[in-house]
Amino acid sequence: MSAVDENPYHLLPPELIAAILDNLIDDYRALFNVGLANKLMHDMSRRLLYRTMYSIFNAQSKNRKAGIPRNSNRAVLSVLKNLNLASYVLEYTIEDPAPLFGQSPSPLQSLRRGLHAMVNLRHLTIETYSPERWKLLFDFDSQFPAPRVPFQLETFACKGHDIRLTCTTSYADLSAFLHTQDRLRRVDVQLSRDSWEYSWEHKTGGLLERDTQMVPFPPSACPQLEWVIGNRAAIEALLPGRKVRVLQWKYCWSDARGSIRYLAKELGHLEVLALPDSGWLGVDPPVLQMAKYMRNLQYLEVQNTDFGSLAWALTLPSLLGIVLLDSRDRHRPINTPARREKAADFFEQLLTLQFIAVELPSSLKNNFELWRRLHNSRTNMEGSKTYDLVREPEYVKYSFIQRIIYPFI
């Protein structure tokens, strides 16, 4: 038997083998067993085994239910022992919860050596309990304008591990980091307005008002940014000078109120807007003022509200879809006549609108009620109200809605 017959994998193109292995991307045990077959399979499976990494310092992590392997920390230890494996890592998530009473903080600095070897890293997420903690992963030095970072990210998130954390990073630290990232497309952060040196001062009626607007980051920082997730302070700092297409507004009790007309040009670039349920924890975005600037907005996603609170959306000239989320799980009934009437009113008044999606109880498998416009709609001869503007609703999952709103995820 020839050497070729002993190793039939050489008869297949590498692209075909890679496509087969891509179907095992979430099956870590299968990928590990494939890697034991021979050297070729070992090299190709290792690319997928280390593609997505997690460092979880909390045994009761909320992400355990999200498909994260139980041996994720062991995989990180393998990378720290063999830094050559770090070049395979494309996505890295770090969880840094607050220490329990009597315990010391998690050793974030121990991950620096492995993180700085991930030269091909594209997606970095840090969940921390303190705005100062994430700096332990980088070389922030007052003698240099920016930390030494060996990779170019496409997405960066610095989120609070505790929902009560209103600020996840400082203005100065984030500015220094963003100046190292020329390819960044999405940012998820929350800034504090407490630092007056990073806020412009305005005089109104002879009175000095502070914290009315954050100083924007220079356009040289992340010039390709098109997706921002953050509170008002982060939005004020990141939007100016950039053509952001997607904006997901986060609530923050310390955010400023008042006019947002200085972002009129940037709001005109938006195609997708997601608004939070601020409740008593935060400040509602000034949507009535924002609406007249958002001439190109196509999709609107709103938390915990009903049609009665969306009259301002009827002024959006390019709106294609509305999504009503329900994080409170208020057990909305299915396909009620009242909702059908409200949906018909919106389709009638907003001629560009193509669909309305309403979230139903999470216990349902397909828990989104999707109303679509009928293109052959007509009115009755008597001129009475007709519901021909909508068809019977479909029932879909949120992932179906996401593919419509965020096609470039």
C-alpha positions as CSV (number, residue, x, y, z in Angstrom):
1,M,0.0,0.0,0.0
2,S,1.4,3.4,-1.0
3,A,1.9,6.3,1.4
4,V,-0.9,8.1,-0.4
5,D,-3.3,5.2,0.3
6,E,-2.4,5.2,4.0
7,N,-3.3,8.9,4.3
8,P,-6.5,9.4,2.1
9,Y,-6.9,13.0,3.4
10,H,-4.3,14.2,0.9
11,L,-6.8,13.2,-1.8
12,L,-9.2,15.9,-0.7
13,P,-8.7,19.6,-1.3
14,P,-7.9,21.4,2.0
15,E,-10.8,23.8,1.4
16,L,-13.2,20.8,1.5
17,I,-11.8,19.4,4.7
18,A,-12.0,22.9,6.3
19,A,-15.6,23.2,5.2
20,I,-16.4,19.8,6.8
21,L,-14.7,20.7,10.1
22,D,-16.5,24.0,10.2
23,N,-19.7,22.1,11.0
24,L,-18.0,20.9,14.3
25,I,-17.1,24.5,15.4
26,D,-19.2,24.2,18.6
27,D,-18.4,20.5,19.3
28,Y,-15.2,20.7,21.2
29,R,-15.0,17.0,22.0
30,A,-15.4,16.0,18.4
31,L,-12.8,18.5,17.3
32,F,-10.4,17.1,19.9
33,N,-10.9,13.6,18.7
34,V,-10.5,14.6,15.0
35,G,-7.1,16.2,16.0
36,L,-5.9,12.8,17.2
37,A,-6.2,11.2,13.7
38,N,-3.0,12.5,12.1
39,K,-0.9,15.6,11.8
40,L,-3.0,17.2,9.1
41,M,-6.2,16.8,11.1
42,H,-4.4,18.0,14.2
43,D,-3.3,21.3,12.5
44,M,-6.7,21.9,11.0
45,S,-8.8,21.1,14.1
46,R,-6.6,23.2,16.3
47,R,-7.5,26.3,14.3
48,L,-11.2,25.8,15.4
49,L,-10.5,24.6,18.9
50,Y,-8.7,27.8,19.9
51,R,-10.8,30.2,17.7
52,T,-13.1,31.3,20.5
53,M,-11.6,31.6,24.1
54,Y,-13.1,32.4,27.5
55,S,-11.6,33.3,30.8
56,I,-14.2,32.9,33.5
57,F,-13.3,33.6,37.1
58,N,-16.8,32.8,38.3
59,A,-17.9,29.2,38.7
60,Q,-21.5,30.3,38.6
61,S,-21.1,32.4,35.4
62,K,-24.3,33.5,33.7
63,N,-22.7,32.5,30.4
64,R,-22.6,28.8,31.4
65,K,-26.0,28.5,29.8
66,A,-24.8,30.1,26.6
67,G,-22.8,27.1,25.4
68,I,-19.4,28.0,26.9
69,P,-17.4,24.8,27.4
70,R,-16.8,23.8,31.0
71,N,-13.1,23.4,30.4
72,S,-12.7,27.0,29.0
73,N,-10.2,28.1,31.6
74,R,-8.1,24.9,30.9
75,A,-7.9,26.0,27.3
76,V,-6.6,29.4,28.3
77,L,-3.9,27.7,30.4
78,S,-2.9,25.7,27.3
79,V,-2.4,29.0,25.5
80,L,-0.4,30.5,28.3
81,K,1.9,27.5,28.3
82,N,2.3,27.5,24.5
83,L,2.0,31.0,23.1
84,N,2.0,29.8,19.5
85,L,-1.6,28.7,20.1
86,A,-2.6,32.3,20.7
87,S,-2.3,33.1,17.0
88,Y,-5.4,31.0,16.4
89,V,-7.6,33.0,18.7
90,L,-10.1,35.3,16.9
91,E,-12.6,35.9,19.8
92,Y,-11.9,36.3,23.5
93,T,-14.3,36.9,26.4
94,I,-13.1,37.7,29.9
95,E,-15.4,37.7,32.9
96,D,-14.1,39.5,36.0
97,P,-16.8,39.5,38.8
98,A,-16.5,41.3,42.1
99,P,-14.7,39.1,44.7
100,L,-16.8,37.5,47.5
101,F,-16.2,38.6,51.0
102,G,-12.8,37.5,52.2
103,Q,-11.5,36.7,48.7
104,S,-8.9,38.5,46.6
105,P,-9.8,39.9,43.2
106,S,-9.3,37.7,40.2
107,P,-5.8,37.7,38.7
108,L,-6.5,39.6,35.5
109,Q,-2.9,40.5,35.0
110,S,-2.0,36.8,34.6
111,L,-3.8,36.9,31.3
112,R,-1.7,39.7,29.8
113,R,1.0,37.4,28.3
114,G,-1.5,35.3,26.5
115,L,-3.6,38.3,25.3
116,H,-0.6,40.1,23.9
117,A,0.3,37.0,21.9
118,M,-3.2,36.9,20.2
119,V,-2.0,38.8,17.1
120,N,-5.0,37.8,15.0
121,L,-7.7,38.7,17.7
122,R,-10.7,40.3,16.2
123,H,-13.4,40.4,18.9
124,L,-12.6,41.2,22.6
125,T,-15.2,41.4,25.4
126,I,-14.4,42.3,29.0
127,E,-17.0,42.1,31.7
128,T,-15.6,43.7,34.8
129,Y,-16.9,45.1,38.1
130,S,-14.7,48.2,38.2
131,P,-13.8,50.8,35.5
132,E,-10.1,50.5,36.5
133,R,-9.8,46.7,36.2
134,W,-9.6,46.3,32.4
135,K,-6.4,48.4,32.3
136,L,-4.5,45.5,34.0
137,L,-4.6,43.8,30.6
138,F,-2.7,46.5,28.8
139,D,0.4,48.7,29.2
140,F,-1.1,52.0,30.0
141,D,1.9,54.3,30.5
142,S,1.8,58.1,31.0
143,Q,4.9,58.4,28.9
144,F,3.2,57.0,25.8
145,P,0.0,58.4,24.2
146,A,-1.5,54.9,23.7
147,P,-1.0,51.4,25.2
148,R,1.0,48.8,23.2
149,V,-1.6,46.6,21.5
150,P,-0.5,43.8,19.1
151,F,-3.9,43.2,17.4
152,Q,-6.5,45.1,15.4
153,L,-10.0,44.5,16.6
154,E,-13.3,44.6,14.8
155,T,-15.5,44.7,17.9
156,F,-14.7,45.8,21.5
157,A,-16.9,45.6,24.5
158,C,-16.1,46.7,28.0
159,K,-19.2,46.0,30.0
160,G,-20.2,46.0,33.6
161,H,-20.4,42.6,35.2
162,D,-23.0,44.1,37.6
163,I,-25.9,45.8,35.9
164,R,-25.7,48.6,38.5
165,L,-22.3,49.6,37.1
166,T,-23.0,52.9,35.3
167,C,-19.5,53.4,34.0
168,T,-17.2,50.8,32.5
169,T,-14.2,52.9,31.6
170,S,-12.9,56.4,31.8
171,Y,-12.7,58.9,28.9
172,A,-8.9,59.1,28.9
173,D,-8.3,55.3,29.0
174,L,-10.8,54.6,26.3
175,S,-9.4,57.4,24.1
176,A,-5.9,56.0,24.4
177,F,-7.1,52.5,23.5
178,L,-9.2,53.6,20.5
179,H,-6.3,55.4,19.0
180,T,-4.6,51.9,18.5
181,Q,-7.6,50.4,16.7
182,D,-8.0,51.5,13.0
183,R,-10.3,48.6,12.0
184,L,-12.8,48.8,14.8
185,R,-16.4,48.6,13.7
186,R,-18.4,48.1,16.9
187,V,-17.9,49.5,20.4
188,D,-19.9,48.7,23.6
189,V,-18.9,50.9,26.5
190,Q,-20.4,53.3,29.1
191,L,-18.6,56.5,30.0
192,S,-19.0,58.6,33.1
193,R,-19.8,62.3,32.9
194,D,-18.1,63.0,36.2
195,S,-14.8,64.2,34.7
196,W,-15.5,67.8,33.9
197,E,-12.2,68.2,32.0
198,Y,-13.7,66.0,29.3
199,S,-16.9,68.0,29.0
200,W,-17.6,71.2,27.2
201,E,-19.0,74.1,29.1
202,H,-22.0,76.0,27.9
203,K,-23.5,79.3,29.0
204,T,-27.2,79.7,28.9
205,G,-28.8,82.9,30.0
206,G,-25.5,84.0,31.7
207,L,-25.4,80.8,33.8
208,L,-22.6,78.3,33.5
209,E,-23.8,74.7,32.8
210,R,-21.4,71.8,33.0
211,D,-21.6,68.3,31.6
212,T,-23.9,69.4,28.8
213,Q,-21.8,67.6,26.1
214,M,-18.8,65.2,26.2
215,V,-15.8,66.2,24.1
216,P,-15.8,64.0,21.0
217,F,-13.0,61.6,20.4
218,P,-10.7,62.7,17.5
219,P,-11.7,61.3,14.1
220,S,-8.4,59.5,13.9
221,A,-9.6,57.1,16.6
222,C,-11.5,54.2,15.1
223,P,-12.4,55.9,11.8
224,Q,-14.3,52.9,10.5
225,L,-16.7,52.7,13.5
226,E,-20.3,52.0,12.4
227,W,-22.0,50.4,15.5
228,V,-22.2,52.1,18.9
229,I,-23.7,50.5,22.1
230,G,-23.5,52.8,25.1
231,N,-25.0,55.5,27.3
232,R,-25.5,59.1,26.3
233,A,-22.0,60.1,27.4
234,A,-20.4,57.4,25.2
235,I,-22.7,58.4,22.3
236,E,-21.7,62.0,22.5
237,A,-18.0,61.1,22.5
238,L,-18.1,58.4,19.7
239,L,-20.7,59.7,17.1
240,P,-19.2,63.0,16.0
241,G,-17.0,62.7,12.9
242,R,-18.1,59.2,12.1
243,K,-20.8,57.6,10.0
244,V,-22.4,55.3,12.6
245,R,-25.2,53.2,11.2
246,V,-26.4,51.3,14.3
247,L,-27.0,52.9,17.7
248,Q,-28.1,51.0,20.7
249,W,-28.8,53.4,23.5
250,K,-28.2,52.2,27.1
251,Y,-29.8,53.8,30.2
252,C,-27.6,55.4,32.8
253,W,-28.9,57.4,35.8
254,S,-26.0,59.9,35.6
255,D,-26.7,60.8,32.0
256,A,-27.4,64.4,31.0
257,R,-30.8,65.7,29.9
258,G,-31.6,68.3,27.4
259,S,-31.0,69.1,23.8
260,I,-29.1,66.8,21.5
261,R,-29.2,69.0,18.4
262,Y,-25.4,69.1,18.2
263,L,-25.6,65.5,16.9
264,A,-28.1,66.3,14.2
265,K,-25.7,65.4,11.3
266,E,-24.6,62.1,12.9
267,L,-28.2,61.1,13.7
268,G,-29.0,61.6,10.0
269,H,-26.6,58.6,9.2
270,L,-28.5,56.2,11.5
271,E,-30.2,53.2,9.9
272,V,-31.0,51.2,13.1
273,L,-31.9,52.6,16.5
274,A,-32.5,50.5,19.7
275,L,-33.9,52.4,22.7
276,P,-33.9,51.0,26.3
277,D,-36.5,50.9,29.0
278,S,-34.8,53.4,31.3
279,G,-37.4,53.2,34.0
280,W,-36.4,54.9,37.3
281,L,-32.7,54.0,36.7
282,G,-32.0,56.3,33.8
283,V,-32.9,59.2,31.6
284,D,-35.1,58.7,28.6
285,P,-33.5,59.7,25.3
286,P,-34.9,62.9,23.7
287,V,-36.7,61.0,21.0
288,L,-39.1,63.8,20.0
289,Q,-36.1,66.0,19.2
290,M,-34.1,63.2,17.6
291,A,-36.9,62.1,15.2
292,K,-36.6,65.2,13.0
293,Y,-32.9,64.5,12.4
294,M,-33.2,60.7,11.7
295,R,-34.2,61.0,8.0
296,N,-32.6,57.7,7.0
297,L,-33.6,55.5,10.0
298,Q,-35.0,52.2,8.7
299,Y,-35.5,50.0,11.8
300,L,-36.6,51.0,15.3
301,E,-36.3,48.6,18.3
302,V,-38.0,49.8,21.6
303,Q,-38.1,48.2,25.0
304,N,-41.3,47.8,27.1
305,T,-43.6,50.2,25.3
306,D,-46.8,50.0,23.2
307,F,-48.1,51.7,20.1
308,G,-49.5,54.6,22.1
309,S,-46.0,55.8,23.0
310,L,-44.7,55.6,19.5
311,A,-46.6,58.5,17.9
312,W,-43.3,60.2,17.3
313,A,-42.1,57.3,15.1
314,L,-44.8,58.3,12.5
315,T,-42.6,61.3,11.6
316,L,-39.7,59.0,10.4
317,P,-39.8,59.2,6.6
318,S,-37.7,56.0,5.8
319,L,-38.9,53.6,8.6
320,L,-39.3,50.0,7.4
321,G,-39.7,48.1,10.6
322,I,-40.7,48.4,14.3
323,V,-39.8,45.9,17.0
324,L,-41.5,46.0,20.3
325,L,-39.4,44.1,22.9
326,D,-40.8,43.1,26.3
327,S,-38.1,42.4,28.9
328,R,-40.6,42.5,31.7
329,D,-42.4,39.5,30.2
330,R,-45.8,41.0,30.7
331,H,-47.6,38.1,29.0
332,R,-49.0,40.0,26.0
333,P,-52.0,38.1,24.5
334,I,-51.7,36.6,21.0
335,N,-53.2,38.3,18.0
336,T,-55.7,40.6,19.7
337,P,-58.2,42.8,17.7
338,A,-56.8,45.9,19.4
339,R,-53.2,45.1,18.3
340,R,-54.5,44.4,14.8
341,E,-56.2,47.8,14.7
342,K,-53.1,49.6,16.0
343,A,-50.9,47.8,13.5
344,A,-53.3,48.8,10.7
345,D,-53.2,52.4,11.8
346,F,-49.4,52.5,11.7
347,F,-49.3,50.9,8.2
348,E,-51.9,53.4,7.0
349,Q,-50.1,56.5,8.3
350,L,-46.5,55.4,7.6
351,L,-46.4,54.4,4.0
352,T,-42.8,53.1,4.1
353,L,-43.5,50.7,6.9
354,Q,-43.1,47.0,6.0
355,F,-43.4,45.1,9.2
356,I,-44.1,45.3,13.0
357,A,-42.8,42.6,15.4
358,V,-44.3,42.3,18.9
359,E,-42.6,40.2,21.6
360,L,-44.9,37.6,23.3
361,P,-44.2,35.6,26.5
362,S,-40.8,34.0,26.5
363,S,-42.3,30.6,27.2
364,L,-43.4,30.3,23.6
365,K,-41.1,28.7,21.1
366,N,-41.7,31.4,18.4
367,N,-42.4,34.3,20.7
368,F,-42.5,37.2,18.1
369,E,-45.7,38.1,16.4
370,L,-44.8,39.5,13.0
371,W,-47.3,41.7,11.1
372,R,-46.5,42.5,7.5
373,R,-48.0,45.0,5.1
374,L,-50.2,43.7,2.3
375,H,-49.1,45.3,-1.0
376,N,-52.5,44.9,-2.6
377,S,-54.4,46.7,0.3
378,R,-57.6,48.5,-0.5
379,T,-60.2,50.5,1.4
380,N,-63.9,49.8,1.6
381,M,-66.3,51.4,-0.9
382,E,-68.2,53.0,2.0
383,G,-64.9,54.6,3.3
384,S,-65.1,52.7,6.6
385,K,-61.9,51.5,8.3
386,T,-60.4,48.3,6.8
387,Y,-57.7,46.0,8.0
388,D,-56.6,44.9,4.6
389,L,-53.3,46.8,5.3
390,V,-52.1,43.8,7.4
391,R,-52.2,40.1,6.9
392,E,-52.5,37.4,9.6
393,P,-49.4,37.5,11.7
394,E,-46.5,35.0,11.5
395,Y,-44.8,33.7,14.6
396,V,-41.0,33.7,14.5
397,K,-38.0,33.7,16.7
398,Y,-35.9,36.8,17.5
399,S,-33.1,35.5,15.4
400,F,-35.3,35.9,12.4
401,I,-35.9,39.6,13.3
402,Q,-32.2,40.1,13.8
403,R,-31.3,38.8,10.3
404,I,-33.6,41.6,9.0
405,I,-32.4,44.4,11.2
406,Y,-28.7,43.5,11.6
407,P,-27.8,41.8,8.3
408,F,-24.1,42.6,8.7
409,I,-23.7,40.9,12.1
